[in-house]
Amino acid sequence: MTMFWIAVAVMALLAAFLVAWPWLGKTFNKTVDGQRLNVALTRQRLQELRREVAEGLIESKDLETAEQELKLALAVEQGEAEQQRATGSKAVFIAGLLIAVMVSALSYWKANEIDALQDWQQANSQLAELGRRVVVEADPTVTVDELQRFALALRTKLNAEPAAPEGWLLLGRLYASLSRLDSAIEAYEKSLSLDPERGGTLLSLSQALVMVGNEESLIRAKQLLTKLQLQEPENQSSLGLLAIAASQLGDTPLAIKSWTALGAMLPADDPMQASIQQRISELSGMSSTRLLVQVALSEEVKAQLPEQGYLIVFARSSDGAMKMPAAVIKQPLSVLPIEIELSDSNAMLPNYNLSSLAHAQVIARVSRDENVEIAPGELQGEIQLEVAKGTTMRAEILIDKELN
């Protein structure tokens, strides 16, 4: 809409310019003054001719011929001047009309966002089909573009019918699958405001908050998961997530309690039992896998270091099969070099941690925000190492390149 109003202002100024054109310069005045001078000179010459006839200098018959020639010359000169003015005015009018048409077309296109409107109309027409494929059939061939169209159509429908907690929950899960965590959290919060006791919303919102990973989000997730545990004590997903949130907040007693409760619910031969017992051992101060990372900054990138930001250090599988970090630490940027400790307690999933890796890619990144996704201008360094499970390892990372 800003573009539209700018275009309106430009067209108004253009219209004012066209109206005021004859008075903007001296050309018009010069033309009028020239016409008046020609008329005055013609009249003077006629008077002189009549005087010469009276004095006998020329004959009467010659006077009539001279008068006709003078009047004809004056008429021709005035006609040429009128034609020049008409030609100039026509050119200005045509130029102004063309500019006005182009500005109007451009402003209409921008103001109405034709491409976005077409995408929106297409998304709305496919809402039912995409809903069937995504929700009912869980079709694995659904593309990212189709998920985005489905989210757009669903968001439009919810604008018209906002009192639908299940709709906001679905929209949040769509956004989460598209890695739009801020939008997902906003949708989950709207769903929760309409139905505060819905367990699925409590769990999905908590997962998104734990993924964000800052202290405020973790505290909020801990509150929601505690509430969900009171409602559904046998909910294994909420127990595992609560244990992770408590670990990252440093609430060791709650983390141990949650892992212990989860282990008691699972069969003794469940594959997750080993990971749970390892977590409990680590939190209890027993032997665990630890990585002490010395992070330093190279001279080449010191000038690009932001005054405020975050240092993010994380380890993940070096084969690229799993992009999510197996262990991650995020903290406000401080003086470098600094030593950071990564361990299994810094994991985001109960069965995917530092001890589960054989070969790790360890990355240290300086970011202006807490998001672990790559953004242009961030600084990074990385190393590859073999993980020795149950030991304390040491490594050094030099942050030496700027990401594009």
Protein Blocks (a to p, Z undefined) as FASTA:
>chain_A
ZZmmmmmmmmmmmmmmmmmmmmmmmmlmmmmmmmmmmmmmmmmmmmmmmmmmmnopacfk
lmmmmmmmmmmmmmmmmmmmmmmmmmmmmmmmmmmmmmmmmmmmmmmmmmnommlmmmmm
mmmmmmmmmmmmmmmnopakbcfklmmmmmmmmmmmmmmmmmlfklmmmmmmmmmmnopa
klmmmmmmmmmmmmmmlmklmmmmmmmmmmnopaklmmmmmmmmmmmmmmmmmlmklmmm
mmmmmmmnopaklmmmmmmmmmmmpcfklmklmmmmmmmmmmnopacddddddddddfkl
mmmpcfbdcdddddddfklmambdfbdcddddddddddddddfklpfbfklcfklpmbdc
ddddddfbfbfbdcehiacddddddddehiacddddddfbdcZZ
